[in-house]
Amino acid sequence: MAVRAGQDERAGRQASEGRGTLVRRGGVVLLFAALCVAPVAGRVALEGRSELALADEAAGTGDEEGEIIHLGRAARWRLPGLHYHQTAIDRLMDLAAEFEASENDETSSALSCLREVRRALLSTRHVWVPSPKTLEEVNVRIASLMARQEDQLGMKNGTKEEARQWHLERLRESPAPSRPWVAMLASWSFVGWVASSLGFLVWGIDARGKLRGEQAVRWGAMFLLSLVLWVVSTAFAS
């Protein structure tokens, strides 16, 4: 009975130590993830909010050009989960609609708003363009405005509808990344860097903080390789 009691006690102690190890590793993983994400999210939130505030100031003083510029900058600070870029895009689309409906000829201002939206969508893409429906709407509206502007200036080359279709076709030919495979490599090498960092912390180090031989070397090598690939591919991606 005494032997059985001793075995049960050791088993219970080992189970408790195992749970403690899992908790500690889980805490390390969460801390590391927070340290990776927090600076990026913080920078995007800070810059996006700042640009929106500057756009509000410009609107308050009647500086339409300044408002459009700052909204365009805010629209470029895109990160899933944050709303600043979408707020800026919505405001630019609304401003463009107001200029289009104005009794005065404000075609140029409407074009400026829509072009800022288009630039923001194209500049924040990676392998694909975010919000493709918005991009198509913007392309259609820009093509219509450009055809109207040419008609007003007497720059006729066929009918107004033909001019609109010509501009729309050109706008739909969005410039593709010159090295799409490099952009893909940059994305996956970053994912690999984060994953290998977590793997090293979880499996490369034991509960006492000592390296685990082959596992530590394996995860450490993956960490260095993915980091180098990420840095190099990011430098050459376009």
N, C-alpha and C positions, 0 to 999 in steps of 0.2 A: 504493500500500500504506500509505503514511504517513497519507494522508487517511482511509482505511478504519480504520486503527488508532485515529486520533483520534476518529472517529465512534463506534466501539465503546466507547472510554473514556468519552466523554460520556454515551452511553446507559447504561453501567454505573453511572456516578455518579448519573444521574437516577433510575435504578431503586433505588439504595441510599438516596437521599434520600427517595424515595416510601415505601419501607418504613419508614424512620425516622419519617416524618411519621405514618404509620398507627399505629405503635407508640406514639408520643407522644399521639396523639388517643385511642387505646384506653385508655391510662393515665389520661388526664383524665376520660374517661367513667366508668371504674371508680371513680376517686376521688370523683367527684361523686355517683355512685350510693351509694357507701358513706357519704358525708357526709349524704345524705338519709335513708337507712335506719337507720344505726347509732344516732342519738339516740332515735328512736322505739322501736326494738327494745330498746335498753338500758333505757329508762324502763319499758316493759311488763314486761321480765324482772325488773327491780329491785322494782317494786311487787308483781307477782304472787308472787315468792318471799318478799317481806316479809310479805304477808298470810297466806301458807301457814304461815310460821314463827310468826306470832301465833296462828293457829288451833291449831297444835301446842301452844303454851304454854297456851292456854285449855283444851285437852283434857287436858293434864297436871294442871291444877288442878281438873278437874271442872266447868269453866264451860262447860256445853253451849250456852248462849245465845251466849256470846262466840265459841265455835268456829264456830257456824253463821253468825254475822255476818261473821267474817273470811273464811270459805270463800266466802260470797256475794260479798264484795269481790274476792277473788282470781279468782272465775269471770268477773268483768267485765273483767279485763285480758286481752283476747283479741287474739292476733296469729298469723296462720298461721306454722307452724314452731316456735312455742313451746308448751310443754305445761302451763303453770301453770293456765290456765283449765279445761282438761279434767281435770286432777288434782283441782281443787276440785269440779267437777261430779260426778265419780265418787265422791268422798268424801261429798258431800251426798246423793247417791242411796243410797249404802250406809248412811249414818246414818238416812235415812228408812225404809229397809227394817228396820233394827234396831228403831226406834221402833214401826213397824207390827206387828212380830212380838212385841213385848214383852208380857208377861203383865199388866203395869200399863197403865193407860190413858195412853198418851203420844201421843194423836192430835194434840194441839196442836204438839208438837215435830216430829212427822213432817210436818205441814203447813208448819211454818216452813222445814224443809229444802227441801221441794219448791217452795215459793213462791220461795225464793231462787234455785233453779235456773231457774224460769220467768222471774223478773225479769232474771236474767243473760242468758238467751237473747234476750229481747225488747229489752233495753237495748243489746245489742251487735249487733243486726241493722242492716242498711242498707236495701237494696231488698228483700232476702229475709231470712228468719230462719235462723240457723245451726242445724244439727242438728234438722231438723223431726221426725225420729222420736223423739228425746229429748223434744222439746216435747210431742208427742202422748202419750207415756207419762206424762209429768208431769201433763198435763191429766186423763188418765184416773184416775190415782192420787189427785189432789187432789179430783176429783169424788166418788170413792168415800169418801174420808175425810170430806168435808163432809157427805155423806149419812149416814154413820155418826154423826158428831157431832150432827147435827140429831135423829137418832133417839134418841140417848142423852139429849138435852136435852128430848125430848118435843115438838120443833118439827116435827110431822108435817104435811105438805101433800101428801097422796097416799101411795103406797107408797115404800119405800126406793129401789127401782129407778127409779121416776119422778123422785124427787129427784136421784138420781145423774145421770140423763139430762139433767135441767134444768140442773144445774151444768156438765155437760160441754159442752152447747151454748153456754152463756155463755162458758166458758173458750176454746172454739175460735174465738170471735169476737174474735181478737186485734186490738187497736187498730192500725189501719193508720197509717202516717205521714200526717200531715195534708197534707203537701206532698211527695208522692213524686217529682215531677218536679224539685223543688229538690234533693232528696237525690241524684238521678241526675246533675244538673248539677254538684253539688259533687264527685262521684266523677270524672267525666270531665274537669272543669276541672283537678283535681289531676293527673290523668294527662297532660293537655295541658301543664301547667306543667313537669312533669318532662321530658316529651318535647321541649318547646321550649327548655328549658335545655340539654339535651344537643345539640339541633340547633344552637343558637347557638355552643356550644363547638366542635363538629365542623366545621360549615360556615360559620359567621359569622366565624371567626377563622382566619387562615392560619398556616402553620408558623412564621412569624416573630412571631406575636402581634399582627398588625395586622388591623383590621376589613376585611371584604370587601364594602364598599359596600352594594348592594341586599340581598344575602343577610343581612348583619348587621342591617340595618333590618327585614327581613321576620321573621327569627327573634326579634329583640328585641321587636317589636310583639306577636308571638304570646305571648312570655313575659309581657309586662305584662298583656295582655288575659286570659290564662288565670289569672294570679295574682289579678287583681281579681275575676274571676268566682268563683274558689275561695273567697276571703275572704268575699265578700258572700253567696254561696249557703250556705256553712257557717254563717254567722250566722243565716240565716233557715230553715235546714233543721230539721225536727222530726219 
